[in-house]
Amino acid sequence: MAQTKVYVSPAARQKAWRTRQAARMQELAQTRILPAVSSIETLPSRNRWTAQIQNAANALTAARDEMQAYFDSRSEAWQEGENAERMQETLDTLEELITQIEAVKP
């Protein structure tokens, strides 16, 4: 049995897809912490900068926590190796960056 056509033409199908994608992007923009790019200029500068700095600190903290969990889950032999030493240096650098970012008050 033949399937019934939903769209008249491939162009109509593409147009419907683009409409669905635009609606999805609109939905995602409304669920963000910060407003969409076009309206971000309407926020007072200090609030916008503070939010961006806090987002950066949160991202670095999440990366540091994941790396630390990975480091802690490895064997003692691995933790004494070269890779562990490089990772520990990276963790120390992340910790310094997080401390510096948290000290920034725009």
TORFI-559635 format. One record per residue (C-alpha): x, y, z; residue number from 1; residue in three letters; chain. Coordinates in pm, 1 decimal. Each point is the difference from the previous one (the first is absolute). Last residue first. Example, Ala and Ser with C-alpha at 12.3 -4.5 7.8 and 13.67 -1.06 7.14 Angstrom:
2
@xx: 1367.0, yy: -106.0, zz: 714.0, panu: 2, nuza: ser, marke: A
@xx: -137.0, yy: -344.0, zz: 66.0, panu: 1, nuza: ala, marke: A
//
This chain:
106
@xx: 3308.5, yy: 4413.5, zz: 3719.5, panu: 106, nuza: pro, marke: A
@xx: 109.1, yy: -207.0, zz: 302.4, panu: 105, nuza: lys, marke: A
@xx: 282.0, yy: -239.1, zz: -84.5, panu: 104, nuza: val, marke: A
@xx: 111.9, yy: -204.8, zz: 303.1, panu: 103, nuza: ala, marke: A
@xx: -201.7, yy: -300.5, zz: -119.5, panu: 102, nuza: glu, marke: A
@xx: 194.9, yy: 6.9, zz: -325.4, panu: 101, nuza: ile, marke: A
@xx: 334.1, yy: -0.6, zz: 182.6, panu: 100, nuza: gln, marke: A
@xx: -95.1, yy: -293.5, zz: 223.0, panu: 99, nuza: thr, marke: A
@xx: -134.2, yy: -195.1, zz: -297.1, panu: 98, nuza: ile, marke: A
@xx: 317.6, yy: 68.1, zz: -196.9, panu: 97, nuza: leu, marke: A
@xx: 221.2, yy: -114.3, zz: 288.6, panu: 96, nuza: glu, marke: A
@xx: -200.6, yy: -322.5, zz: 39.0, panu: 95, nuza: glu, marke: A
@xx: 18.0, yy: -61.0, zz: -374.2, panu: 94, nuza: leu, marke: A
@xx: 379.5, yy: 39.1, zz: 9.9, panu: 93, nuza: thr, marke: A
@xx: 25.6, yy: -247.0, zz: 289.2, panu: 92, nuza: asp, marke: A
@xx: -219.1, yy: -248.6, zz: -187.3, panu: 91, nuza: leu, marke: A
@xx: 218.3, yy: 38.1, zz: -310.3, panu: 90, nuza: thr, marke: A
@xx: 314.2, yy: -61.8, zz: 206.3, panu: 89, nuza: glu, marke: A
@xx: -168.3, yy: -305.2, zz: 153.8, panu: 88, nuza: gln, marke: A
@xx: -83.5, yy: -126.9, zz: -349.0, panu: 87, nuza: met, marke: A
@xx: 361.7, yy: 34.1, zz: -108.4, panu: 86, nuza: arg, marke: A
@xx: 116.9, yy: -191.1, zz: 308.3, panu: 85, nuza: glu, marke: A
@xx: -264.2, yy: -264.6, zz: -50.8, panu: 84, nuza: ala, marke: A
@xx: 117.4, yy: -54.7, zz: -355.8, panu: 83, nuza: asn, marke: A
@xx: 360.2, yy: -33.0, zz: 121.1, panu: 82, nuza: glu, marke: A
@xx: -72.6, yy: -275.6, zz: 250.9, panu: 81, nuza: gly, marke: A
@xx: -66.8, yy: -14.8, zz: 376.5, panu: 80, nuza: glu, marke: A
@xx: -377.0, yy: 21.9, zz: -41.6, panu: 79, nuza: gln, marke: A
@xx: 16.2, yy: -286.8, zz: -250.3, panu: 78, nuza: trp, marke: A
@xx: 158.9, yy: -231.4, zz: 255.4, panu: 77, nuza: ala, marke: A
@xx: -251.6, yy: 112.3, zz: 260.6, panu: 76, nuza: glu, marke: A
@xx: -281.9, yy: -108.9, zz: -226.9, panu: 75, nuza: ser, marke: A
@xx: -237.6, yy: 248.8, zz: -161.0, panu: 74, nuza: arg, marke: A
@xx: -333.6, yy: 105.3, zz: 152.2, panu: 73, nuza: ser, marke: A
@xx: 149.3, yy: 305.3, zz: 171.7, panu: 72, nuza: asp, marke: A
@xx: 131.4, yy: 144.0, zz: -326.9, panu: 71, nuza: phe, marke: A
@xx: -334.2, yy: -48.6, zz: -175.4, panu: 70, nuza: tyr, marke: A
@xx: -183.3, yy: 164.0, zz: 290.8, panu: 69, nuza: ala, marke: A
@xx: 250.0, yy: 286.5, zz: -7.5, panu: 68, nuza: gln, marke: A
@xx: -48.0, yy: 43.5, zz: -375.0, panu: 67, nuza: met, marke: A
@xx: -377.0, yy: 9.4, zz: 37.3, panu: 66, nuza: glu, marke: A
@xx: 22.5, yy: 250.1, zz: 287.1, panu: 65, nuza: asp, marke: A
@xx: 243.0, yy: 222.8, zz: -190.6, panu: 64, nuza: arg, marke: A
@xx: -219.9, yy: 2.3, zz: -310.8, panu: 63, nuza: ala, marke: A
@xx: -308.7, yy: 86.0, zz: 206.6, panu: 62, nuza: ala, marke: A
@xx: 188.9, yy: 277.7, zz: 179.8, panu: 61, nuza: thr, marke: A
@xx: 123.6, yy: 140.9, zz: -331.3, panu: 60, nuza: leu, marke: A
@xx: -354.3, yy: 10.1, zz: -137.8, panu: 59, nuza: ala, marke: A
@xx: -138.7, yy: 157.2, zz: 318.7, panu: 58, nuza: asn, marke: A
@xx: 271.6, yy: 267.5, zz: 1.0, panu: 57, nuza: ala, marke: A
@xx: -74.3, yy: 85.4, zz: -363.5, panu: 56, nuza: ala, marke: A
@xx: -373.7, yy: 18.0, zz: 72.0, panu: 55, nuza: asn, marke: A
@xx: 71.7, yy: 229.1, zz: 297.7, panu: 54, nuza: gln, marke: A
@xx: 204.7, yy: 229.9, zz: -222.5, panu: 53, nuza: ile, marke: A
@xx: -282.8, yy: 12.7, zz: -254.4, panu: 52, nuza: gln, marke: A
@xx: -258.7, yy: 72.9, zz: 269.2, panu: 51, nuza: ala, marke: A
@xx: 214.0, yy: 275.5, zz: 151.1, panu: 50, nuza: thr, marke: A
@xx: 52.5, yy: 150.8, zz: -341.6, panu: 49, nuza: trp, marke: A
@xx: -372.0, yy: 8.7, zz: -73.4, panu: 48, nuza: arg, marke: A
@xx: -86.3, yy: 145.2, zz: 340.3, panu: 47, nuza: asn, marke: A
@xx: 267.0, yy: 269.9, zz: -31.6, panu: 46, nuza: arg, marke: A
@xx: -106.8, yy: 90.2, zz: -353.5, panu: 45, nuza: ser, marke: A
@xx: -366.1, yy: 58.6, zz: 80.8, panu: 44, nuza: pro, marke: A
@xx: -200.1, yy: -237.4, zz: -215.9, panu: 43, nuza: leu, marke: A
@xx: -138.6, yy: 142.6, zz: -325.5, panu: 42, nuza: thr, marke: A
@xx: 312.8, yy: -100.8, zz: -190.4, panu: 41, nuza: glu, marke: A
@xx: -90.7, yy: -363.7, zz: 61.3, panu: 40, nuza: ile, marke: A
@xx: -307.6, yy: 39.5, zz: -220.2, panu: 39, nuza: ser, marke: A
@xx: 146.5, yy: -119.7, zz: -331.1, panu: 38, nuza: ser, marke: A
@xx: 217.9, yy: -264.0, zz: 162.7, panu: 37, nuza: val, marke: A
@xx: -290.9, yy: -174.9, zz: 166.9, panu: 36, nuza: ala, marke: A
@xx: -49.8, yy: 60.1, zz: 372.1, panu: 35, nuza: pro, marke: A
@xx: 228.0, yy: -155.9, zz: 259.9, panu: 34, nuza: leu, marke: A
@xx: -94.4, yy: -303.9, zz: 205.6, panu: 33, nuza: ile, marke: A
@xx: -126.0, yy: -175.7, zz: -309.6, panu: 32, nuza: arg, marke: A
@xx: -345.4, yy: -158.3, zz: -22.6, panu: 31, nuza: thr, marke: A
@xx: -143.5, yy: 264.4, zz: -235.1, panu: 30, nuza: gln, marke: A
@xx: 279.9, yy: -44.2, zz: -252.9, panu: 29, nuza: ala, marke: A
@xx: -63.8, yy: -374.2, zz: -8.0, panu: 28, nuza: leu, marke: A
@xx: -366.9, yy: 52.8, zz: -86.8, panu: 27, nuza: glu, marke: A
@xx: 89.4, yy: 246.7, zz: -276.2, panu: 26, nuza: gln, marke: A
@xx: 251.8, yy: -249.1, zz: -137.7, panu: 25, nuza: met, marke: A
@xx: -270.6, yy: -268.2, zz: -1.8, panu: 24, nuza: arg, marke: A
@xx: -245.4, yy: 231.0, zz: -178.4, panu: 23, nuza: ala, marke: A
@xx: 264.5, yy: 80.8, zz: -262.7, panu: 22, nuza: ala, marke: A
@xx: 68.4, yy: -371.7, zz: -47.2, panu: 21, nuza: gln, marke: A
@xx: -370.3, yy: -77.8, zz: -45.0, panu: 20, nuza: arg, marke: A
@xx: -32.7, yy: 278.0, zz: -258.9, panu: 19, nuza: thr, marke: A
@xx: 310.0, yy: -124.3, zz: -183.2, panu: 18, nuza: arg, marke: A
@xx: -148.2, yy: -351.6, zz: -9.5, panu: 17, nuza: trp, marke: A
@xx: -331.2, yy: 129.7, zz: -131.8, panu: 16, nuza: ala, marke: A
@xx: 181.6, yy: 193.4, zz: -274.0, panu: 15, nuza: lys, marke: A
@xx: 200.5, yy: -308.8, zz: -90.0, panu: 14, nuza: gln, marke: A
@xx: -318.5, yy: -209.8, zz: -35.5, panu: 13, nuza: arg, marke: A
@xx: -162.5, yy: 272.6, zz: -209.5, panu: 12, nuza: ala, marke: A
@xx: 305.4, yy: 9.6, zz: -227.3, panu: 11, nuza: ala, marke: A
@xx: -8.2, yy: -378.3, zz: -33.2, panu: 10, nuza: pro, marke: A
@xx: -353.4, yy: 34.4, zz: -133.8, panu: 9, nuza: ser, marke: A
@xx: -364.1, yy: -32.2, zz: 105.0, panu: 8, nuza: val, marke: A
@xx: 83.3, yy: -112.5, zz: 350.8, panu: 7, nuza: tyr, marke: A
@xx: -160.2, yy: -278.2, zz: 202.2, panu: 6, nuza: val, marke: A
@xx: -30.4, yy: -238.3, zz: -290.1, panu: 5, nuza: lys, marke: A
@xx: -195.9, yy: -313.3, zz: 75.2, panu: 4, nuza: thr, marke: A
@xx: 199.2, yy: -322.3, zz: 15.1, panu: 3, nuza: gln, marke: A
@xx: -77.7, yy: -254.1, zz: -264.0, panu: 2, nuza: ala, marke: A
@xx: -136.0, yy: -337.3, zz: 99.4, panu: 1, nuza: met, marke: A
//
